[in-house]
Amino acid sequence: MMASKSEAPSERTRAKRLNEYARYDRETLHAILDAAPYCHVGYVLGGAPVVTPTIHWREGDEVFWHGSSASRMIRKSEGVEVCLTVTLLDGLVLARSGFNHSVNYRSAMLFGRTEAVEDRHEKLRVLEYFMERILPGRWATLRPPSEQELKATKILKMPIVEASAKVTEGMPKDEPEDYDWPVWAGVVPIVSEVKAPHADPRNLPGIAMPDYVKKYRLGGA
Amino acid sequence: MMASKSEAPSERTRAKRLNEYARYDRETLHAILDAAPYCHVGYVLGGAPVVTPTIHWREGDEVFWHGSSASRMIRKSEGVEVCLTVTLLDGLVLARSGFNHSVNYRSAMLFGRTEAVEDRHEKLRVLEYFMERILPGRWATLRPPSEQELKATKILKMPIVEASAKVTEGMPKDEPEDYDWPVWAGVVPIVSEVKAPHADPRNLPGIAMPDYVKKYRLGGA
């Protein structure tokens, strides 16, 4: 039912125990992290799990996300163990039995302890990197960040050390004897797409839509 | 930056503490749960969070998901507190300052204790409901489930009691003085779409693509 790419990372104690996830190679993992426009971050609050969506980005072997310094999610997930999961649904897989129905998807799970990016210069640098990866050229054209805005923004990062990925693709895998069952089987593809941008009616006269907006595609430049 | 619909549920102790999430009305919450083709379920394993993607469905005031009885995620999330989160990304919101950039999205978080659906008849009924909601008419045409398949499938359910939703939409909300900054602002819409289905090359001759496949749209019938 699934085609998974594999290579053992150096540390993977918890991921290893999660038998529904495959081992991964770094290239596959990075590609999934980069293609996913957002992630879900899980952390433990008072002994119970909380799962919050947020926008992440990757630079090298680290993932980053950010939010308001006042946000409970950001405050409670600093310096603690989190699980960051991204998932891209690629299609429904319709088999000849209910049991063999499935979905094609790409997913990555990262486990680790987060750390805040504290240095003012480094905060600016990683925020610029984040925007430039999605909308190259935009950062320099914006109203620059104020000191107050920078203080009000907390950036968390986590090394990609303990991680796993899963990629499933292709046609249904039915029981051999079911291929004679007279029902349509196949795959219904699902894709996330960018549509024509809408300009803010409050844009100044003569401000044209930049090329990086016209060319924006999911997964970055 | 956000337009949130609200109405207090009877119990919402933990959701209440999550100040980044708004209160919700049942209709908004159900609409988000139904529109999202999959969710992320968070649970605690050995004191640390684990976040796993899975396909969920809703019937009335309960959500369901299922998997192999042997799956660690399914085994470890039975009878424990979980957080089930769904998120639909609707667009990038490009503001005049980096700080005011955001995304438009719809998200719902449910908190609660899961329970397995144990009764054989009820398991069949909820699986049929699940498929009929997505692909009406398909269930009766499939090779019927075997007793072994039914035993190998675990279905978890959770009442929708403690929950919250958030809906953000519209144009950037910039600082009043930034509207004179000469940069393009606006929204880049993102949508998930169904593409033309691919028939399994191993389909029997003369098996036509059913209407429910041709008509399938995200969010159910």
Chai-1 contact restraints between the chains, C-beta under 6 A:
chainA,res_idxA,chainB,res_idxB,connection_type,confidence,min_distance_angstrom,max_distance_angstrom,comment,restraint_id
A,L18,B,R72,contact,1.0,0.0,6.0,A-B,restraint_1
A,N19,B,R72,contact,1.0,0.0,6.0,A-B,restraint_2
A,E20,B,S71,contact,1.0,0.0,6.0,A-B,restraint_3
A,E20,B,M73,contact,1.0,0.0,6.0,A-B,restraint_4
A,P37,B,L89,contact,1.0,0.0,6.0,A-B,restraint_5
A,Y38,B,L89,contact,1.0,0.0,6.0,A-B,restraint_6
A,H40,B,H40,contact,1.0,0.0,6.0,A-B,restraint_7
A,H40,B,V51,contact,1.0,0.0,6.0,A-B,restraint_8
A,H40,B,T85,contact,1.0,0.0,6.0,A-B,restraint_9
A,G42,B,G42,contact,1.0,0.0,6.0,A-B,restraint_10
A,G42,B,P49,contact,1.0,0.0,6.0,A-B,restraint_11
A,G42,B,V51,contact,1.0,0.0,6.0,A-B,restraint_12
A,Y43,B,P49,contact,1.0,0.0,6.0,A-B,restraint_13
A,V44,B,V44,contact,1.0,0.0,6.0,A-B,restraint_14
A,V44,B,P49,contact,1.0,0.0,6.0,A-B,restraint_15
A,A48,B,E81,contact,1.0,0.0,6.0,A-B,restraint_16
A,P49,B,G42,contact,1.0,0.0,6.0,A-B,restraint_17
A,P49,B,Y43,contact,1.0,0.0,6.0,A-B,restraint_18
A,P49,B,V44,contact,1.0,0.0,6.0,A-B,restraint_19
A,P49,B,P49,contact,1.0,0.0,6.0,A-B,restraint_20
A,P49,B,C83,contact,1.0,0.0,6.0,A-B,restraint_21
A,V50,B,C83,contact,1.0,0.0,6.0,A-B,restraint_22
A,V51,B,H40,contact,1.0,0.0,6.0,A-B,restraint_23
A,V51,B,G42,contact,1.0,0.0,6.0,A-B,restraint_24
A,V51,B,V51,contact,1.0,0.0,6.0,A-B,restraint_25
A,V51,B,C83,contact,1.0,0.0,6.0,A-B,restraint_26
A,V51,B,T85,contact,1.0,0.0,6.0,A-B,restraint_27
A,P53,B,T87,contact,1.0,0.0,6.0,A-B,restraint_28
A,P53,B,S107,contact,1.0,0.0,6.0,A-B,restraint_29
A,S71,B,E20,contact,1.0,0.0,6.0,A-B,restraint_30
A,R72,B,L18,contact,1.0,0.0,6.0,A-B,restraint_31
A,R72,B,N19,contact,1.0,0.0,6.0,A-B,restraint_32
A,M73,B,E20,contact,1.0,0.0,6.0,A-B,restraint_33
A,E81,B,A48,contact,1.0,0.0,6.0,A-B,restraint_34
A,C83,B,P49,contact,1.0,0.0,6.0,A-B,restraint_35
A,C83,B,V50,contact,1.0,0.0,6.0,A-B,restraint_36
A,C83,B,V51,contact,1.0,0.0,6.0,A-B,restraint_37
A,T85,B,H40,contact,1.0,0.0,6.0,A-B,restraint_38
A,T85,B,V51,contact,1.0,0.0,6.0,A-B,restraint_39
A,T87,B,P53,contact,1.0,0.0,6.0,A-B,restraint_40
A,L89,B,P37,contact,1.0,0.0,6.0,A-B,restraint_41
A,L89,B,Y38,contact,1.0,0.0,6.0,A-B,restraint_42
A,R96,B,R143,contact,1.0,0.0,6.0,A-B,restraint_43
A,S97,B,L142,contact,1.0,0.0,6.0,A-B,restraint_44
A,S97,B,R143,contact,1.0,0.0,6.0,A-B,restraint_45
A,G98,B,L142,contact,1.0,0.0,6.0,A-B,restraint_46
A,G98,B,P145,contact,1.0,0.0,6.0,A-B,restraint_47
A,F99,B,P145,contact,1.0,0.0,6.0,A-B,restraint_48
A,F99,B,E149,contact,1.0,0.0,6.0,A-B,restraint_49
A,S107,B,P53,contact,1.0,0.0,6.0,A-B,restraint_50
A,T141,B,V183,contact,1.0,0.0,6.0,A-B,restraint_51
A,L142,B,S97,contact,1.0,0.0,6.0,A-B,restraint_52
A,L142,B,G98,contact,1.0,0.0,6.0,A-B,restraint_53
A,L142,B,V183,contact,1.0,0.0,6.0,A-B,restraint_54
A,R143,B,R96,contact,1.0,0.0,6.0,A-B,restraint_55
A,R143,B,S97,contact,1.0,0.0,6.0,A-B,restraint_56
A,R143,B,D178,contact,1.0,0.0,6.0,A-B,restraint_57
A,R143,B,W181,contact,1.0,0.0,6.0,A-B,restraint_58
A,P145,B,G98,contact,1.0,0.0,6.0,A-B,restraint_59
A,P145,B,F99,contact,1.0,0.0,6.0,A-B,restraint_60
A,E149,B,F99,contact,1.0,0.0,6.0,A-B,restraint_61
A,M171,B,D200,contact,1.0,0.0,6.0,A-B,restraint_62
A,D178,B,R143,contact,1.0,0.0,6.0,A-B,restraint_63
A,Y179,B,R202,contact,1.0,0.0,6.0,A-B,restraint_64
A,W181,B,R143,contact,1.0,0.0,6.0,A-B,restraint_65
A,P182,B,L204,contact,1.0,0.0,6.0,A-B,restraint_66
A,V183,B,T141,contact,1.0,0.0,6.0,A-B,restraint_67
A,V183,B,L142,contact,1.0,0.0,6.0,A-B,restraint_68
A,W184,B,I207,contact,1.0,0.0,6.0,A-B,restraint_69
A,W184,B,M209,contact,1.0,0.0,6.0,A-B,restraint_70
A,W184,B,P210,contact,1.0,0.0,6.0,A-B,restraint_71
A,A185,B,D200,contact,1.0,0.0,6.0,A-B,restraint_72
A,A185,B,N203,contact,1.0,0.0,6.0,A-B,restraint_73
A,G186,B,P197,contact,1.0,0.0,6.0,A-B,restraint_74
A,G186,B,H198,contact,1.0,0.0,6.0,A-B,restraint_75
A,G186,B,A199,contact,1.0,0.0,6.0,A-B,restraint_76
A,G186,B,D200,contact,1.0,0.0,6.0,A-B,restraint_77
A,V187,B,H198,contact,1.0,0.0,6.0,A-B,restraint_78
A,V188,B,P197,contact,1.0,0.0,6.0,A-B,restraint_79
A,V188,B,Y216,contact,1.0,0.0,6.0,A-B,restraint_80
A,P189,B,K195,contact,1.0,0.0,6.0,A-B,restraint_81
A,I190,B,V194,contact,1.0,0.0,6.0,A-B,restraint_82
A,V191,B,E193,contact,1.0,0.0,6.0,A-B,restraint_83
A,V191,B,K195,contact,1.0,0.0,6.0,A-B,restraint_84
A,S192,B,S192,contact,1.0,0.0,6.0,A-B,restraint_85
A,E193,B,V191,contact,1.0,0.0,6.0,A-B,restraint_86
A,E193,B,E193,contact,1.0,0.0,6.0,A-B,restraint_87
A,V194,B,I190,contact,1.0,0.0,6.0,A-B,restraint_88
A,K195,B,P189,contact,1.0,0.0,6.0,A-B,restraint_89
A,K195,B,V191,contact,1.0,0.0,6.0,A-B,restraint_90
A,P197,B,G186,contact,1.0,0.0,6.0,A-B,restraint_91
A,P197,B,V188,contact,1.0,0.0,6.0,A-B,restraint_92
A,H198,B,G186,contact,1.0,0.0,6.0,A-B,restraint_93
A,H198,B,V187,contact,1.0,0.0,6.0,A-B,restraint_94
A,A199,B,G186,contact,1.0,0.0,6.0,A-B,restraint_95
A,D200,B,M171,contact,1.0,0.0,6.0,A-B,restraint_96
A,D200,B,A185,contact,1.0,0.0,6.0,A-B,restraint_97
A,D200,B,G186,contact,1.0,0.0,6.0,A-B,restraint_98
A,R202,B,Y179,contact,1.0,0.0,6.0,A-B,restraint_99
A,N203,B,A185,contact,1.0,0.0,6.0,A-B,restraint_100
A,L204,B,P182,contact,1.0,0.0,6.0,A-B,restraint_101
A,I207,B,W184,contact,1.0,0.0,6.0,A-B,restraint_102
A,M209,B,W184,contact,1.0,0.0,6.0,A-B,restraint_103
A,P210,B,W184,contact,1.0,0.0,6.0,A-B,restraint_104
A,Y216,B,V188,contact,1.0,0.0,6.0,A-B,restraint_105
